[in-house]
Amino acid sequence: MKLEVICVYSSASLPDGATPLAKINRCVTKAIMSLAAGDRPPAYINNEALGGCCPGGQSWLGYVEFPELLKHFISTGHVDFRHGAAEHLKMSPQLVDESRANIGRITPLPGNLIIRPSKDLDDDQGVRSFLLFANAEQTRNICALNHFCTADAFGSTIIPWGPTCATFVTYPAGMAEKCPKDALFVGPVDPTGNEWFPQDMMSISMSAATARRLCDAYELSFIAKRPKVAYPEKRETLQ
């Protein structure tokens, strides 16, 4: 994989050299991508380090309530919010409200929310979730490995609605009240990130428990036992 695997956890203390997430980028997800792309110190966010962070990201990480008129911006626009600008990502404000109700309350992780490349972590630290970036073939293989572990044909791998920061952090870290706890989350589906998120890449995020399950299943699965199926040496060209 071209980008580093990212881990998410909470801690009462900050790692050495940790920098506020908003100092990397105002957008939570762009900051995370920067962490995955290069050698950077761990990043953090907490109630005292929200300055400069996108208000939407603050809401989706559970630090502030969603602005009442945000549902209009996500859908059809409102004259009293951002001069009527609209993202047209939902057909109506009502659908935004219903979708958020299906997600439930978002509770921030206690203390400091730490986001960092997992390779730099010396021990577990109570990791809540992992985030990785994969091409199409890698995504198919990881999803197939997840299906290898379960009889749930439809609900174990999910492409959820929401902004990219929710798919990266909120859902897999267990911060959303009604979100399935052990699903694999594939995304992102927020097209507002298309101008910077690589065209040939998808994100895959999961709880730490799901990651352990996949690691335990790896040697028993097709990836280890039939590696040429997972990653063919010869590829057929269809006419």
LUMGUVEX-942338 format. One line per field, with one value per residue: residue number from 1; residue in three letters; x, y, z of N, C-alpha, C in turn. Coordinates in steps of 0.2 Angstrom, whole numbers, padded with zeros to 4 digits. Layout:
! residues N
gulum <- NUM / ...
zagu <- ALA / ...
n_c1 <- X / ...
n_c2 <- Y / ...
n_c3 <- Z / ...
ca_c1 <- X / ...
ca_c2 <- Y / ...
ca_c3 <- Z / ...
c_c1 <- X / ...
c_c2 <- Y / ...
c_c3 <- Z / ...
END
This chain:
! residues 239
gulum <- 1 / 2 / 3 / 4 / 5 / 6 / 7 / 8 / 9 / 10 / 11 / 12 / 13 / 14 / 15 / 16 / 17 / 18 / 19 / 20 / 21 / 22 / 23 / 24 / 25 / 26 / 27 / 28 / 29 / 30 / 31 / 32 / 33 / 34 / 35 / 36 / 37 / 38 / 39 / 40 / 41 / 42 / 43 / 44 / 45 / 46 / 47 / 48 / 49 / 50 / 51 / 52 / 53 / 54 / 55 / 56 / 57 / 58 / 59 / 60 / 61 / 62 / 63 / 64 / 65 / 66 / 67 / 68 / 69 / 70 / 71 / 72 / 73 / 74 / 75 / 76 / 77 / 78 / 79 / 80 / 81 / 82 / 83 / 84 / 85 / 86 / 87 / 88 / 89 / 90 / 91 / 92 / 93 / 94 / 95 / 96 / 97 / 98 / 99 / 100 / 101 / 102 / 103 / 104 / 105 / 106 / 107 / 108 / 109 / 110 / 111 / 112 / 113 / 114 / 115 / 116 / 117 / 118 / 119 / 120 / 121 / 122 / 123 / 124 / 125 / 126 / 127 / 128 / 129 / 130 / 131 / 132 / 133 / 134 / 135 / 136 / 137 / 138 / 139 / 140 / 141 / 142 / 143 / 144 / 145 / 146 / 147 / 148 / 149 / 150 / 151 / 152 / 153 / 154 / 155 / 156 / 157 / 158 / 159 / 160 / 161 / 162 / 163 / 164 / 165 / 166 / 167 / 168 / 169 / 170 / 171 / 172 / 173 / 174 / 175 / 176 / 177 / 178 / 179 / 180 / 181 / 182 / 183 / 184 / 185 / 186 / 187 / 188 / 189 / 190 / 191 / 192 / 193 / 194 / 195 / 196 / 197 / 198 / 199 / 200 / 201 / 202 / 203 / 204 / 205 / 206 / 207 / 208 / 209 / 210 / 211 / 212 / 213 / 214 / 215 / 216 / 217 / 218 / 219 / 220 / 221 / 222 / 223 / 224 / 225 / 226 / 227 / 228 / 229 / 230 / 231 / 232 / 233 / 234 / 235 / 236 / 237 / 238 / 239
zagu <- MET / LYS / LEU / GLU / VAL / ILE / CYS / VAL / TYR / SER / SER / ALA / SER / LEU / PRO / ASP / GLY / ALA / THR / PRO / LEU / ALA / LYS / ILE / ASN / ARG / CYS / VAL / THR / LYS / ALA / ILE / MET / SER / LEU / ALA / ALA / GLY / ASP / ARG / PRO / PRO / ALA / TYR / ILE / ASN / ASN / GLU / ALA / LEU / GLY / GLY / CYS / CYS / PRO / GLY / GLY / GLN / SER / TRP / LEU / GLY / TYR / VAL / GLU / PHE / PRO / GLU / LEU / LEU / LYS / HIS / PHE / ILE / SER / THR / GLY / HIS / VAL / ASP / PHE / ARG / HIS / GLY / ALA / ALA / GLU / HIS / LEU / LYS / MET / SER / PRO / GLN / LEU / VAL / ASP / GLU / SER / ARG / ALA / ASN / ILE / GLY / ARG / ILE / THR / PRO / LEU / PRO / GLY / ASN / LEU / ILE / ILE / ARG / PRO / SER / LYS / ASP / LEU / ASP / ASP / ASP / GLN / GLY / VAL / ARG / SER / PHE / LEU / LEU / PHE / ALA / ASN / ALA / GLU / GLN / THR / ARG / ASN / ILE / CYS / ALA / LEU / ASN / HIS / PHE / CYS / THR / ALA / ASP / ALA / PHE / GLY / SER / THR / ILE / ILE / PRO / TRP / GLY / PRO / THR / CYS / ALA / THR / PHE / VAL / THR / TYR / PRO / ALA / GLY / MET / ALA / GLU / LYS / CYS / PRO / LYS / ASP / ALA / LEU / PHE / VAL / GLY / PRO / VAL / ASP / PRO / THR / GLY / ASN / GLU / TRP / PHE / PRO / GLN / ASP / MET / MET / SER / ILE / SER / MET / SER / ALA / ALA / THR / ALA / ARG / ARG / LEU / CYS / ASP / ALA / TYR / GLU / LEU / SER / PHE / ILE / ALA / LYS / ARG / PRO / LYS / VAL / ALA / TYR / PRO / GLU / LYS / ARG / GLU / THR / LEU / GLN
n_c1 <- 0004 / 0002 / 0000 / 0002 / -0004 / -0017 / -0020 / -0032 / -0035 / -0038 / -0032 / -0026 / -0015 / -0003 / 0006 / 0024 / 0029 / 0017 / 0005 / -0008 / -0022 / -0028 / -0018 / -0011 / -0021 / -0035 / -0046 / -0052 / -0050 / -0041 / -0030 / -0028 / -0025 / -0013 / -0005 / -0004 / 0003 / 0016 / 0031 / 0026 / 0023 / 0013 / -0005 / -0017 / -0033 / -0044 / -0056 / -0050 / -0043 / -0049 / -0049 / -0048 / -0052 / -0062 / -0080 / -0089 / -0082 / -0079 / -0092 / -0095 / -0085 / -0090 / -0088 / -0095 / -0112 / -0123 / -0125 / -0141 / -0145 / -0137 / -0142 / -0149 / -0139 / -0132 / -0141 / -0153 / -0151 / -0152 / -0157 / -0153 / -0141 / -0124 / -0126 / -0136 / -0130 / -0127 / -0124 / -0131 / -0131 / -0141 / -0158 / -0167 / -0169 / -0176 / -0172 / -0159 / -0160 / -0167 / -0157 / -0147 / -0153 / -0154 / -0140 / -0138 / -0133 / -0117 / -0103 / -0089 / -0072 / -0064 / -0053 / -0039 / -0040 / -0031 / -0022 / -0013 / 0001 / 0001 / 0013 / 0021 / 0018 / 0022 / 0016 / 0000 / -0009 / -0023 / -0030 / -0043 / -0047 / -0043 / -0037 / -0035 / -0028 / -0032 / -0030 / -0042 / -0041 / -0035 / -0044 / -0055 / -0050 / -0048 / -0061 / -0066 / -0059 / -0065 / -0078 / -0075 / -0074 / -0087 / -0105 / -0114 / -0121 / -0123 / -0122 / -0110 / -0100 / -0099 / -0104 / -0105 / -0117 / -0112 / -0100 / -0082 / -0074 / -0082 / -0082 / -0069 / -0065 / -0076 / -0086 / -0079 / -0072 / -0081 / -0089 / -0102 / -0118 / -0128 / -0121 / -0115 / -0104 / -0094 / -0092 / -0085 / -0079 / -0081 / -0076 / -0072 / -0089 / -0092 / -0093 / -0087 / -0074 / -0068 / -0059 / -0047 / -0045 / -0037 / -0041 / -0040 / -0041 / -0048 / -0055 / -0053 / -0059 / -0060 / -0065 / -0054 / -0056 / -0061 / -0050 / -0041 / -0048 / -0048 / -0034 / -0031 / -0038 / -0032 / -0021 / -0028 / -0036 / -0041 / -0031 / -0019 / -0018 / -0021 / -0013 / -0011 / -0023 / -0028 / -0019 / -0015 / -0003 / -0003 / -0014 / -0029 / -0035 / -0049 / -0059
n_c2 <- -0006 / 0011 / 0022 / 0025 / 0014 / 0020 / 0023 / 0025 / 0031 / 0035 / 0045 / 0050 / 0058 / 0067 / 0060 / 0061 / 0076 / 0078 / 0086 / 0098 / 0093 / 0102 / 0111 / 0104 / 0103 / 0112 / 0104 / 0089 / 0076 / 0079 / 0082 / 0069 / 0062 / 0068 / 0063 / 0050 / 0050 / 0055 / 0057 / 0062 / 0069 / 0062 / 0066 / 0076 / 0080 / 0089 / 0095 / 0108 / 0110 / 0114 / 0125 / 0132 / 0121 / 0113 / 0116 / 0106 / 0095 / 0095 / 0093 / 0080 / 0073 / 0073 / 0084 / 0096 / 0102 / 0098 / 0111 / 0119 / 0123 / 0116 / 0105 / 0110 / 0115 / 0104 / 0098 / 0106 / 0119 / 0135 / 0152 / 0158 / 0152 / 0152 / 0160 / 0154 / 0143 / 0126 / 0109 / 0098 / 0085 / 0077 / 0073 / 0081 / 0092 / 0085 / 0071 / 0072 / 0074 / 0062 / 0053 / 0056 / 0053 / 0039 / 0037 / 0041 / 0047 / 0055 / 0052 / 0060 / 0053 / 0050 / 0061 / 0065 / 0064 / 0053 / 0052 / 0043 / 0036 / 0018 / 0011 / 0018 / 0016 / 0009 / 0000 / -0007 / 0003 / 0004 / 0005 / 0010 / 0010 / 0006 / 0013 / 0011 / 0013 / 0008 / 0001 / -0004 / -0019 / -0023 / -0018 / -0027 / -0039 / -0037 / -0035 / -0048 / -0056 / -0052 / -0056 / -0070 / -0073 / -0072 / -0076 / -0066 / -0060 / -0047 / -0037 / -0035 / -0028 / -0012 / 0002 / 0017 / 0032 / 0049 / 0061 / 0061 / 0061 / 0055 / 0042 / 0039 / 0040 / 0042 / 0031 / 0018 / 0019 / 0018 / 0028 / 0033 / 0031 / 0021 / 0014 / 0000 / -0011 / -0020 / -0019 / -0018 / -0004 / 0004 / 0017 / 0034 / 0041 / 0054 / 0066 / 0078 / 0078 / 0074 / 0081 / 0080 / 0068 / 0053 / 0046 / 0033 / 0025 / 0018 / 0020 / 0010 / 0006 / 0000 / -0007 / -0010 / -0023 / -0030 / -0029 / -0037 / -0049 / -0051 / -0052 / -0064 / -0073 / -0073 / -0082 / -0094 / -0091 / -0088 / -0079 / -0082 / -0096 / -0097 / -0088 / -0083 / -0082 / -0071 / -0061 / -0061 / -0068 / -0069 / -0061 / -0060 / -0053 / -0047 / -0047
n_c3 <- 0000 / -0004 / 0006 / 0023 / 0036 / 0047 / 0065 / 0078 / 0094 / 0111 / 0124 / 0140 / 0141 / 0130 / 0116 / 0113 / 0105 / 0099 / 0088 / 0086 / 0077 / 0068 / 0065 / 0055 / 0045 / 0041 / 0038 / 0044 / 0038 / 0027 / 0035 / 0041 / 0029 / 0026 / 0037 / 0034 / 0022 / 0024 / 0034 / 0049 / 0065 / 0079 / 0078 / 0087 / 0094 / 0104 / 0117 / 0119 / 0108 / 0097 / 0089 / 0073 / 0067 / 0055 / 0057 / 0054 / 0055 / 0068 / 0074 / 0069 / 0075 / 0088 / 0097 / 0096 / 0095 / 0080 / 0069 / 0068 / 0055 / 0047 / 0040 / 0029 / 0022 / 0018 / 0010 / 0001 / 0003 / 0012 / 0014 / 0026 / 0029 / 0026 / 0014 / 0007 / 0000 / -0006 / -0004 / -0010 / -0007 / -0001 / -0004 / 0003 / 0017 / 0027 / 0025 / 0029 / 0042 / 0046 / 0042 / 0051 / 0063 / 0062 / 0064 / 0077 / 0093 / 0094 / 0102 / 0109 / 0110 / 0126 / 0134 / 0125 / 0108 / 0098 / 0083 / 0072 / 0062 / 0062 / 0062 / 0070 / 0083 / 0098 / 0107 / 0112 / 0117 / 0119 / 0106 / 0096 / 0083 / 0065 / 0050 / 0033 / 0016 / 0000 / -0016 / -0029 / -0031 / -0019 / -0010 / -0014 / -0010 / 0004 / 0008 / 0004 / 0013 / 0025 / 0023 / 0023 / 0037 / 0042 / 0043 / 0039 / 0025 / 0020 / 0029 / 0035 / 0029 / 0025 / 0015 / 0021 / 0023 / 0025 / 0030 / 0025 / 0036 / 0046 / 0041 / 0041 / 0055 / 0065 / 0064 / 0063 / 0075 / 0085 / 0090 / 0086 / 0091 / 0085 / 0076 / 0068 / 0077 / 0073 / 0059 / 0043 / 0035 / 0020 / 0010 / 0005 / 0003 / 0001 / -0011 / -0011 / -0008 / -0019 / -0026 / -0020 / -0015 / -0020 / -0036 / -0039 / -0027 / -0012 / 0005 / 0019 / 0034 / 0051 / 0067 / 0081 / 0086 / 0075 / 0066 / 0072 / 0071 / 0057 / 0055 / 0062 / 0054 / 0042 / 0038 / 0036 / 0026 / 0008 / 0004 / 0010 / 0007 / -0007 / -0015 / -0028 / -0033 / -0026 / -0029 / -0044 / -0055 / -0068 / -0079 / -0087 / -0102 / -0107 / -0122
ca_c1 <- 0000 / 0006 / 0000 / 0003 / -0010 / -0018 / -0023 / -0035 / -0036 / -0039 / -0027 / -0026 / -0009 / -0001 / 0012 / 0029 / 0029 / 0010 / 0003 / -0015 / -0024 / -0030 / -0012 / -0009 / -0025 / -0042 / -0051 / -0049 / -0048 / -0035 / -0025 / -0027 / -0021 / -0006 / -0002 / -0003 / 0007 / 0023 / 0033 / 0023 / 0022 / 0006 / -0009 / -0022 / -0039 / -0048 / -0060 / -0046 / -0039 / -0054 / -0048 / -0046 / -0054 / -0069 / -0085 / -0092 / -0078 / -0080 / -0098 / -0094 / -0081 / -0094 / -0086 / -0100 / -0119 / -0123 / -0129 / -0148 / -0146 / -0133 / -0146 / -0150 / -0132 / -0130 / -0146 / -0155 / -0149 / -0156 / -0155 / -0150 / -0135 / -0119 / -0129 / -0140 / -0125 / -0130 / -0120 / -0135 / -0129 / -0147 / -0164 / -0171 / -0167 / -0179 / -0168 / -0153 / -0163 / -0168 / -0151 / -0143 / -0157 / -0151 / -0134 / -0138 / -0128 / -0110 / -0099 / -0081 / -0068 / -0062 / -0047 / -0036 / -0041 / -0025 / -0022 / -0006 / 0003 / 0001 / 0019 / 0025 / 0015 / 0026 / 0012 / -0007 / -0012 / -0030 / -0032 / -0050 / -0049 / -0038 / -0039 / -0030 / -0030 / -0031 / -0033 / -0048 / -0040 / -0034 / -0051 / -0059 / -0047 / -0049 / -0068 / -0067 / -0057 / -0070 / -0083 / -0072 / -0075 / -0094 / -0111 / -0118 / -0119 / -0125 / -0121 / -0103 / -0096 / -0104 / -0102 / -0110 / -0117 / -0109 / -0093 / -0076 / -0071 / -0086 / -0080 / -0062 / -0064 / -0082 / -0090 / -0075 / -0070 / -0087 / -0092 / -0109 / -0123 / -0132 / -0117 / -0113 / -0098 / -0089 / -0092 / -0079 / -0082 / -0078 / -0078 / -0077 / -0094 / -0093 / -0090 / -0084 / -0067 / -0065 / -0054 / -0040 / -0044 / -0035 / -0046 / -0039 / -0040 / -0053 / -0053 / -0056 / -0059 / -0063 / -0063 / -0048 / -0058 / -0062 / -0044 / -0038 / -0052 / -0045 / -0027 / -0032 / -0041 / -0027 / -0017 / -0033 / -0040 / -0038 / -0025 / -0013 / -0018 / -0022 / -0011 / -0011 / -0030 / -0028 / -0014 / -0013 / 0004 / -0005 / -0020 / -0033 / -0038 / -0056 / -0060
ca_c2 <- 0000 / 0017 / 0026 / 0021 / 0012 / 0025 / 0020 / 0030 / 0030 / 0041 / 0045 / 0056 / 0062 / 0067 / 0058 / 0066 / 0079 / 0078 / 0092 / 0098 / 0091 / 0108 / 0114 / 0101 / 0105 / 0114 / 0098 / 0083 / 0071 / 0081 / 0081 / 0062 / 0059 / 0070 / 0059 / 0043 / 0051 / 0056 / 0057 / 0067 / 0067 / 0060 / 0072 / 0075 / 0085 / 0088 / 0101 / 0114 / 0111 / 0114 / 0131 / 0131 / 0114 / 0113 / 0115 / 0100 / 0090 / 0096 / 0090 / 0073 / 0070 / 0074 / 0090 / 0101 / 0100 / 0100 / 0118 / 0117 / 0124 / 0112 / 0100 / 0113 / 0116 / 0097 / 0096 / 0111 / 0126 / 0140 / 0159 / 0161 / 0149 / 0152 / 0163 / 0149 / 0138 / 0119 / 0103 / 0094 / 0078 / 0074 / 0076 / 0086 / 0092 / 0079 / 0065 / 0073 / 0073 / 0055 / 0049 / 0057 / 0049 / 0032 / 0036 / 0042 / 0052 / 0055 / 0054 / 0060 / 0049 / 0053 / 0064 / 0067 / 0059 / 0053 / 0049 / 0043 / 0030 / 0013 / 0009 / 0022 / 0014 / 0004 / -0004 / -0006 / 0010 / 0004 / 0007 / 0009 / 0008 / 0007 / 0016 / 0010 / 0016 / 0003 / 0001 / -0008 / -0026 / -0024 / -0018 / -0033 / -0044 / -0036 / -0037 / -0055 / -0059 / -0050 / -0061 / -0076 / -0073 / -0071 / -0078 / -0061 / -0059 / -0041 / -0031 / -0035 / -0024 / -0006 / 0009 / 0021 / 0039 / 0053 / 0064 / 0057 / 0060 / 0050 / 0035 / 0038 / 0040 / 0041 / 0025 / 0013 / 0020 / 0017 / 0035 / 0034 / 0027 / 0016 / 0011 / -0007 / -0010 / -0024 / -0019 / -0015 / 0002 / 0006 / 0023 / 0038 / 0042 / 0061 / 0068 / 0085 / 0076 / 0071 / 0085 / 0079 / 0061 / 0049 / 0043 / 0025 / 0023 / 0018 / 0019 / 0004 / 0007 / -0005 / -0007 / -0015 / -0030 / -0032 / -0030 / -0043 / -0055 / -0052 / -0055 / -0071 / -0077 / -0072 / -0088 / -0099 / -0089 / -0088 / -0074 / -0086 / -0103 / -0096 / -0081 / -0082 / -0079 / -0064 / -0057 / -0065 / -0067 / -0068 / -0058 / -0061 / -0048 / -0048 / -0044
ca_c3 <- 0000 / -0004 / 0012 / 0030 / 0040 / 0053 / 0070 / 0082 / 0101 / 0116 / 0129 / 0145 / 0140 / 0123 / 0114 / 0112 / 0098 / 0096 / 0085 / 0085 / 0070 / 0064 / 0063 / 0049 / 0040 / 0044 / 0036 / 0048 / 0033 / 0024 / 0040 / 0041 / 0023 / 0027 / 0042 / 0030 / 0016 / 0025 / 0041 / 0053 / 0072 / 0080 / 0079 / 0092 / 0095 / 0111 / 0118 / 0120 / 0102 / 0091 / 0085 / 0066 / 0064 / 0051 / 0061 / 0052 / 0058 / 0076 / 0075 / 0067 / 0081 / 0094 / 0101 / 0096 / 0092 / 0073 / 0068 / 0066 / 0048 / 0043 / 0036 / 0023 / 0018 / 0015 / 0005 / -0004 / 0005 / 0016 / 0014 / 0032 / 0031 / 0020 / 0009 / 0003 / -0003 / -0004 / -0007 / -0014 / -0006 / 0001 / -0008 / 0007 / 0024 / 0031 / 0024 / 0033 / 0049 / 0047 / 0042 / 0057 / 0068 / 0061 / 0066 / 0084 / 0096 / 0093 / 0109 / 0108 / 0114 / 0132 / 0134 / 0119 / 0102 / 0095 / 0076 / 0070 / 0058 / 0067 / 0063 / 0075 / 0089 / 0101 / 0110 / 0110 / 0119 / 0118 / 0100 / 0095 / 0076 / 0060 / 0044 / 0028 / 0010 / -0004 / -0023 / -0030 / -0030 / -0012 / -0007 / -0015 / -0006 / 0011 / 0009 / 0004 / 0019 / 0030 / 0022 / 0025 / 0044 / 0045 / 0039 / 0037 / 0018 / 0018 / 0034 / 0038 / 0025 / 0024 / 0013 / 0025 / 0022 / 0030 / 0028 / 0025 / 0043 / 0049 / 0038 / 0043 / 0062 / 0069 / 0063 / 0066 / 0082 / 0090 / 0093 / 0084 / 0095 / 0082 / 0071 / 0069 / 0080 / 0070 / 0052 / 0039 / 0032 / 0014 / 0007 / 0007 / -0002 / 0001 / -0017 / -0010 / -0007 / -0025 / -0029 / -0017 / -0013 / -0026 / -0040 / -0039 / -0020 / -0007 / 0012 / 0023 / 0041 / 0056 / 0074 / 0083 / 0086 / 0068 / 0063 / 0075 / 0068 / 0050 / 0056 / 0064 / 0049 / 0036 / 0036 / 0035 / 0020 / 0001 / 0003 / 0011 / 0004 / -0014 / -0016 / -0035 / -0034 / -0023 / -0033 / -0050 / -0058 / -0075 / -0080 / -0093 / -0105 / -0111 / -0129
c_c1 <- 0004 / 0006 / 0000 / -0004 / -0011 / -0021 / -0026 / -0036 / -0036 / -0034 / -0027 / -0020 / -0007 / 0005 / 0018 / 0029 / 0022 / 0008 / -0005 / -0017 / -0025 / -0024 / -0009 / -0014 / -0032 / -0047 / -0048 / -0047 / -0042 / -0029 / -0023 / -0023 / -0014 / -0002 / 0000 / 0002 / 0014 / 0025 / 0031 / 0023 / 0015 / 0002 / -0014 / -0028 / -0042 / -0052 / -0056 / -0042 / -0043 / -0053 / -0045 / -0048 / -0061 / -0075 / -0089 / -0088 / -0078 / -0086 / -0098 / -0090 / -0084 / -0092 / -0092 / -0107 / -0119 / -0127 / -0136 / -0149 / -0142 / -0136 / -0148 / -0144 / -0131 / -0135 / -0148 / -0154 / -0154 / -0153 / -0151 / -0143 / -0130 / -0122 / -0133 / -0136 / -0128 / -0125 / -0124 / -0133 / -0135 / -0153 / -0167 / -0168 / -0170 / -0175 / -0162 / -0155 / -0164 / -0162 / -0147 / -0147 / -0155 / -0144 / -0133 / -0133 / -0121 / -0106 / -0092 / -0078 / -0065 / -0055 / -0045 / -0038 / -0035 / -0025 / -0015 / -0005 / 0004 / 0008 / 0023 / 0023 / 0019 / 0022 / 0004 / -0010 / -0020 / -0033 / -0039 / -0051 / -0043 / -0041 / -0033 / -0033 / -0028 / -0033 / -0039 / -0046 / -0039 / -0040 / -0055 / -0056 / -0048 / -0057 / -0070 / -0065 / -0062 / -0076 / -0081 / -0074 / -0082 / -0099 / -0115 / -0116 / -0120 / -0122 / -0114 / -0098 / -0101 / -0101 / -0107 / -0111 / -0114 / -0102 / -0088 / -0074 / -0075 / -0083 / -0073 / -0061 / -0071 / -0085 / -0085 / -0073 / -0075 / -0090 / -0099 / -0113 / -0125 / -0128 / -0115 / -0106 / -0092 / -0089 / -0086 / -0082 / -0078 / -0080 / -0072 / -0082 / -0095 / -0089 / -0086 / -0077 / -0064 / -0059 / -0047 / -0039 / -0042 / -0041 / -0046 / -0039 / -0047 / -0050 / -0056 / -0054 / -0062 / -0061 / -0057 / -0050 / -0059 / -0055 / -0040 / -0042 / -0049 / -0038 / -0027 / -0034 / -0036 / -0024 / -0022 / -0037 / -0037 / -0032 / -0019 / -0013 / -0019 / -0019 / -0011 / -0018 / -0031 / -0025 / -0011 / -0007 / 0002 / -0012 / -0023 / -0036 / -0044 / -0056 / -0067
c_c2 <- 0006 / 0022 / 0021 / 0020 / 0017 / 0021 / 0026 / 0027 / 0036 / 0040 / 0051 / 0061 / 0062 / 0064 / 0063 / 0069 / 0080 / 0085 / 0092 / 0097 / 0097 / 0112 / 0111 / 0103 / 0107 / 0108 / 0092 / 0078 / 0072 / 0080 / 0074 / 0059 / 0062 / 0065 / 0052 / 0044 / 0052 / 0056 / 0063 / 0065 / 0065 / 0067 / 0071 / 0081 / 0083 / 0095 / 0108 / 0115 / 0111 / 0120 / 0130 / 0125 / 0116 / 0112 / 0109 / 0094 / 0090 / 0092 / 0082 / 0069 / 0070 / 0079 / 0095 / 0099 / 0102 / 0107 / 0116 / 0118 / 0120 / 0107 / 0103 / 0114 / 0109 / 0095 / 0102 / 0118 / 0130 / 0147 / 0161 / 0157 / 0149 / 0155 / 0159 / 0144 / 0131 / 0114 / 0098 / 0086 / 0073 / 0077 / 0082 / 0086 / 0087 / 0073 / 0066 / 0071 / 0065 / 0051 / 0050 / 0054 / 0042 / 0031 / 0037 / 0047 / 0050 / 0057 / 0054 / 0055 / 0053 / 0056 / 0067 / 0062 / 0059 / 0049 / 0049 / 0036 / 0024 / 0010 / 0012 / 0020 / 0008 / -0001 / -0003 / 0001 / 0010 / 0007 / 0005 / 0007 / 0009 / 0009 / 0014 / 0012 / 0010 / 0004 / -0004 / -0016 / -0027 / -0023 / -0024 / -0038 / -0044 / -0037 / -0044 / -0058 / -0057 / -0055 / -0068 / -0078 / -0073 / -0074 / -0073 / -0058 / -0051 / -0035 / -0031 / -0030 / -0018 / -0001 / 0014 / 0028 / 0043 / 0056 / 0060 / 0056 / 0055 / 0043 / 0033 / 0036 / 0038 / 0034 / 0019 / 0013 / 0019 / 0023 / 0036 / 0029 / 0021 / 0013 / 0004 / -0007 / -0014 / -0024 / -0017 / -0010 / 0004 / 0013 / 0027 / 0039 / 0049 / 0064 / 0075 / 0084 / 0074 / 0075 / 0084 / 0072 / 0057 / 0046 / 0035 / 0022 / 0023 / 0018 / 0013 / 0005 / 0002 / -0004 / -0011 / -0022 / -0033 / -0033 / -0036 / -0050 / -0056 / -0055 / -0062 / -0076 / -0077 / -0079 / -0094 / -0097 / -0090 / -0084 / -0078 / -0093 / -0102 / -0089 / -0079 / -0080 / -0072 / -0059 / -0061 / -0063 / -0065 / -0065 / -0058 / -0055 / -0050 / -0044 / -0041
c_c3 <- 0000 / 0002 / 0018 / 0033 / 0046 / 0058 / 0074 / 0089 / 0105 / 0121 / 0134 / 0144 / 0132 / 0121 / 0113 / 0105 / 0095 / 0094 / 0085 / 0078 / 0065 / 0062 / 0056 / 0043 / 0043 / 0043 / 0040 / 0043 / 0029 / 0028 / 0040 / 0035 / 0024 / 0032 / 0038 / 0025 / 0018 / 0033 / 0045 / 0060 / 0073 / 0080 / 0084 / 0091 / 0101 / 0111 / 0117 / 0113 / 0096 / 0086 / 0078 / 0063 / 0061 / 0056 / 0060 / 0055 / 0065 / 0078 / 0074 / 0072 / 0087 / 0099 / 0102 / 0093 / 0084 / 0073 / 0065 / 0058 / 0043 / 0038 / 0029 / 0019 / 0014 / 0010 / 0000 / -0003 / 0009 / 0015 / 0020 / 0033 / 0025 / 0014 / 0004 / -0001 / -0001 / -0008 / -0011 / -0013 / -0003 / -0003 / -0004 / 0014 / 0029 / 0031 / 0028 / 0040 / 0051 / 0047 / 0049 / 0063 / 0068 / 0064 / 0074 / 0086 / 0095 / 0099 / 0107 / 0112 / 0120 / 0131 / 0127 / 0113 / 0098 / 0088 / 0074 / 0066 / 0063 / 0067 / 0068 / 0082 / 0092 / 0105 / 0109 / 0111 / 0119 / 0112 / 0098 / 0087 / 0071 / 0054 / 0039 / 0021 / 0005 / -0011 / -0023 / -0029 / -0022 / -0008 / -0008 / -0010 / 0002 / 0013 / 0009 / 0010 / 0025 / 0029 / 0024 / 0033 / 0046 / 0040 / 0036 / 0030 / 0016 / 0023 / 0037 / 0035 / 0023 / 0020 / 0015 / 0022 / 0027 / 0027 / 0028 / 0032 / 0047 / 0047 / 0041 / 0051 / 0066 / 0070 / 0066 / 0073 / 0087 / 0093 / 0091 / 0087 / 0091 / 0076 / 0072 / 0072 / 0077 / 0063 / 0049 / 0035 / 0026 / 0012 / 0004 / 0001 / -0002 / -0005 / -0016 / -0009 / -0013 / -0028 / -0026 / -0015 / -0020 / -0029 / -0039 / -0032 / -0016 / 0000 / 0015 / 0030 / 0045 / 0063 / 0075 / 0083 / 0079 / 0065 / 0066 / 0072 / 0061 / 0051 / 0058 / 0059 / 0043 / 0034 / 0034 / 0028 / 0013 / 0000 / 0004 / 0007 / -0004 / -0016 / -0023 / -0037 / -0031 / -0027 / -0039 / -0053 / -0066 / -0075 / -0087 / -0096 / -0109 / -0117 / -0129
END
